[in-house]
Amino acid sequence: MTARRLAGGRLVVATHNKGKLIEIEDLVRPYGFDAVSAGSLGLPEPEETGTTFEANAELKARAAAEASGLPALADDSGLAVTALGGDPGIYSARWAGPDKDFGRAMRNVEELLQQKGAVAPEARHAYFVAALCLAWPDGHIETFRGEVHGTLVWPPRGDLGFGYDPMFLPEGETRTFGEMTREEKHGRGPGRDGLSHRARAFSLFARACLEA
């Protein structure tokens, strides 16, 4: 089925996370969108009751589109660690606690890996997932998923990213996401794939809904 097209204009980014907002703004800007955050519009954060990244992205996008009367783009993303059975997964943000202390969240991940004896790189496989959902006020949605695989390093390296970026080393790279600029993670402009999970989901979304 052909995806519904979205023309440039005002677009709600359904997040209250400043780091995520900046990354999504970077991705939509080349397509002529005026991005406004759900937080700046005073929209409440819906409870994330879904059991998948896709379900939670849809919950957030639908709520923002219905409340604002504008198309809304939501991302639900997280880190899945193979040795931890896929945790923290959809609970990645919750591991950082109410104060969003991702330094603590990364230490929690590392402590669990140490308990399991996951010291060698091959035992420390992990992947980031991003589910991107675009919702219209009439209830129509389009959803896209991106992943990037790699290994976890310790101690964390770099302060350019957010969340678990400083401990995630993408496959084939020598620097963590925390050591990469946003341009390096996202790619540069329409038609160019980025390295990050969010950029990969966005590339699928852009090809389906934005590009001629």
N, C-alpha and C positions, 0 to 999 in steps of 0.2 A: 504494500500500500504506500502511495506517495505521501510523504510528510507534508504537513501544513507549512506554508511559507510565512516568514515573519519579516516585515519591512522595518527599516530603521525607525527610531523614535524613542519614546520614553519606555524604559524597561525597569521593572522592580527586581532587584537582586534580593532574594528572600533569605537574608542572613543578618545576624547581629554580630558576627565574627569579623573583626576589622581586617585580619590577615586574609581571610577568604574573600572578603569584599574587594580588596585591592587586586587580588589575582584575577577575579572574574571581571572587574572593570578593565583590566589590561587586555583581557581576551575579547571583550565585546566592543571596545573603543574603535578598532579599525573598521568596524561595520556600521559606524554612524549612530550608535545608540547612546542615549542620555541615560546612564544608569543611576538609579536612586535606590538606596538600601531600605529594607523593611524597617530597620531601626530608626532611620531618619524620618520615616513616615509615621512613627509611633505605633507600628503594627506589633501585636503580641507574638511571641514565639510559640508556635503550636507544640503540644507534647508529642515527642517522637516515639510513637507506639508501634511503628513498623518493625518487622523482623528481618528486613533486608535494606540495603542502601537505597535501592530503587523505591521501596515503599515510603521510606522517610523523606526522600527528595520530593516525591509526589505530594505527601502531606504538606510540606512547607510551601511548595509552589502553588498548590491549589488554594491554601489559606491566604497567601499574599495576593493572588490574582482576584479572589473573591472580595477581599477587603479593600483593595485599591482600585478595582475596575480596570486594571492594566495587565498586559502580559507580565508574567513573573517567571524568573529563572532561579531554580534552587539546586543546590549541590548537597549531597550527603556523601561524606568520604571518611576514610579511616585506614588504619594500618592493620593488616592481618599477618600474624606471625605463625608460621607453619608448626614450629615446635610447641607452640602454646595452643594448638588446636584451632587456629584462626583468630584467637583473641589478640588485641582488644576488639577488633572488628567494628561493628556498628556502635560499640560503646567506647570508641577511642577518645572522644571528648570527655566522657564521664570519668575516665581514668585520671583525668587532670584535675578532677574535683570542682567544686563550685567557684573556686578562685582561678580556674583555668591555668593551673601550674603544670605546664608540660615538662618542666625539668623533673618534677616529681613523677609524672607519668612515665617518662623515659627510664627513670631509675627503677620504677616498679617492673617494667618490661625486662630490664637487664637483670634484676634480682631473680625473677622467675626463670630466665634463661640460665643463669648461673646454677640455680637449684637443680635444673635438669641436665647440667653438665654440657650445655650447648655453648662451647667455647670456640671450636673450629668454625671457619666461615661457612663450610657446607652445612653446618647444623643450625645456622642462623638466617636461613632464608625467610624473607618476608615480602609482602607486596602491598602497595597502596591501591585502593579502589576509590573511584569517584563515579557516582551516579548523578547525572545532570538531567533535571526535568524542567521542561518549559510548559507552563500552564496558561491558558487563556481564560478570561472571565466567564466564557460560556461553558467551561468545563473540559474543553479539549486539552489533551496533553501529548507531549512527545518526550520520550526518555532515552537516554544514551549512557553507556557505561565505558569507562576507561580504566586500564590497569597498568602498573609499572612494577616490575619485579626487581629484587636486589637482595642485599644482605644487610644485617644490622652491625654497626661498629660501636665500640666503646673505648674511650669516652666519646661523647658527642663532639662533632666538629662543625664549626661555622655558626654564624648568627644572622644569616641573610634570609632564612625561611621562617617558618612558624610550625607549631605543633611538633611532630616527631621528625621533621626534616633533618635536624643535625645528626641523627643516628642512622639515617637511611642512605645506603650507598647503592645507586642504581647499577644494574648489570652493565658491564662494559665501561664503567666510569671510574675515575680515580678520586673524585670529589663527592661529598655528600650533597644532598639537596640544600643543606644549611650553608654550603660553601658556594652555591650557584646563584647567579642573579636571576631575577624574574624573567628576563629576556631569554636566558639560557634554558630555563625550565619550560617556558611557554612556546618557544619558536617566535618567528618574527613576521607577523602579518598574515592576511588571508591565504589559505592554500598551503601553509607551511606547518607541518606537524611539530608539536613540542614534545618534550621528554616526559613531562609529568603526567600522572594519571588524570588530573583535571584538564590539562591541555589535550590529551588524547580523547577524552569524552567530548570536549568542546569541538575538536576537529570533526568528529562524527556529526555532532549537532549542526555545526556550520555548513557542512556539505549537504545535509538534508534540508535545513530550514532557512539558510541565509544566502548561499552562493548560487549564482545563476547556472 
